[in-house]
Amino acid sequence: MIDQYQAATAGLADAVERRVLEIWAAFEDGSIDHDTAVALIASVLNRANATAVSLADAGVAAQIEAAIGTPTSVAGVAPVDDSGRLINAVTTVLAAAKDERLVRLSRLARSEPLNTAQQAGVDAMQAQPLVEGWVRQLDGDPCQLCRWWSRDGRVWPKNHPFQRHPGCNCQPRVVLVQHVKSTVKTRSNR
């Protein structure tokens, strides 16, 4: 179940990166001006983030359904219109040195929907009463930091922060149990 969700988020990140690079190419060849490129790229990212929120909410509900065998409603996590922040991010990337723009733009295009999906997954878990915790589900090519964060499959309380970095497609896999051992961080949040 979670593997399908990770494949969907990876596919979304791939599609967003392709579209953003197409817009960049149109700017580079003079087909569109700078302001149009910024607005179009920010719009693509904003729509992708909204899609990522929906994917995450449905993904958490699907994990619960698979575990209990009963239809489960989505939590109703709502996407946020981040147009202003995204316009600023794209403007910053395009102000970088010319030889760095493409790499930074590509990283931004991939990271936005992946990060949004991770946060929305956490938000959906928080809203689902049957979820008590999560395990870090590593992506297909986990980095050393993600392996360390996974703590060999440790079950974290659902209110423990999910650590992430740009470009990461690791996801929280829900755990439905009665007692998940608290952490120093979660005890301090009480």
N, C-alpha and C positions, 0 to 999 in steps of 0.2 A: 504494500500500500504506500508506504513512505517513499519507496523507490520510484513509483510512478509520479508522485508529487515532485520529487527532486528532478526527475526527467522533465516534467512540465516547467519548473522554474528555470532549469538550464536552457530549455528550448526558448522560453520567453527572453532570457538574457541574450541568447544568440540572435534572435530576431530583432531585438532592440538595437543591439550593436550593429547589425547589418543596416538597419534603417537609418541610424544616426550617421554611419559612415557614408551612406548614399547622399544624405543631406550635405555632409561635409564636402563630398566630391562635387556636388552642384555648386556650392559656394566657391570651391577652389577653381572650377572652370568658368566662373563668372555668371552662371545661370541665375543665381540669387545673390542678394546683398547680405552683408554681415548681420544686420538686425533681423532680417527674415530667417537666416540660418539659426540664429540664437533662439528666436521664437519657435521655430519648427522643432528644433532639437529638444527644447524644454517641454514642448507639448507632447512629443513622443515619449519622453521620460515620465511625464505626469500620468499619461494614459497607461503606460506600462506599470507604474507603481499601483494604480487603481486595480489593474488586472492581477498584480501580485497579491494584493490584499484579498481579493476574492478567491484566488487559488489557495492561499494559506488558510482562510477560514473554512473553505470546503475540505481542504486536506486534513485539518484537525478533526472535523466532524466525521470524515471517512475513516480515520484511524480509530475513533471511538466506536463507530458502527461495526468495524471489522472485529474489534475486541469483544463487544457485548452482543453482537448479532441482532441489534435492534436499530431501526432508523433513528438518526440523531440530527437535530436541527443545527444549522450553523449558528455561531454566536452573534452574528450581525456586526462584525467589525467593519466600520465605515472607512473608506479611503479619505485621505486628506488632500485638498488642493494645495500642492506645494509649488505652484507656478513661480512665485517670487523667488523662493530659495533656488529653484532649478535654473531660472534665468540668470541669477547671480553665479551659480556654479558653472554654467556653460560660458558665460562671459569671462569668468576667471580662467577657465581652460583655454579659451581662444586667445587670451592675452599672453599666454605662455610663449616661450621661444618657439619659433616655427617648427624646429625639428622635434619638439616635445608634444605638440598639439594632438597629433593623431593618436599617440599612445595614451595620453591623458583622456582624450575624448572616448576612446575605446574602453578604458577602465571605468570611466563614469557611466557609460551606457550599460555595461555589464553589472556594475556594482549597485546601481540604484534599485532595479527590480529585485535583485537577490537580497539586499539589505532590508528592503521593504517587506518582502515575503517573510523573512526571519522575524522581524518585529511584529508583523501581523499574526504570525503563528503563535508567538508568545502571548499577544493580546487575546487571541481566540482561546488559548489554553486557560488563561486567567479567568475567562468568562464561562468556561465549561465546568459545571460542578462535579462531574465524574473524574476529571483529571486531577491527580494528586502530585504528579511529578513528570519529569522528562529525562530522556537519555539523549546524548548528542549522537545523531545519526550522521556519520561522516559522509562527505560527498565521494564521488568516484576516484578522486585523486587528492586525498587530504594532505595538507601541509603538516609540518612537524608541530606547529602551534596547535592546530586543530586536534591532532592525535593526543597531545598533552591535555588539552581542554577536555577531551572525552573521558579521561581518567579510567580507561579500560571498561567503559560501559557503566560508570557510576550513575545511579538514579539520583537526580537533583529534585528538590521540592519545586513545585510549579512557580513559586514566586522568587526563585533564585535567578539572577540575571543570566541570560544566554549570551555568552561571549561570541564576538564575530569580528571579522576584518573585511576590507573591501575585496570583492570577488569570490567570497566564500559561499558555497552552496550547501554547507552542513545545515541540518535542520533539527529542531527539537522533536523527538519521537515521544508521543504521549505515553504515560504510565498510569494505569488505573489500579491503585492499591490503597489499602487503608492507612498505612503509616510509612511515610518517607522520612528518613532521618534528616533533621534540620541541620542547617549550617550556621556558622557564626553570622554570616550576612543575613540570612533569613530570620534568625533570632533577634537581630538588632532592628529589623523592620516591624516588629510586633508592637 
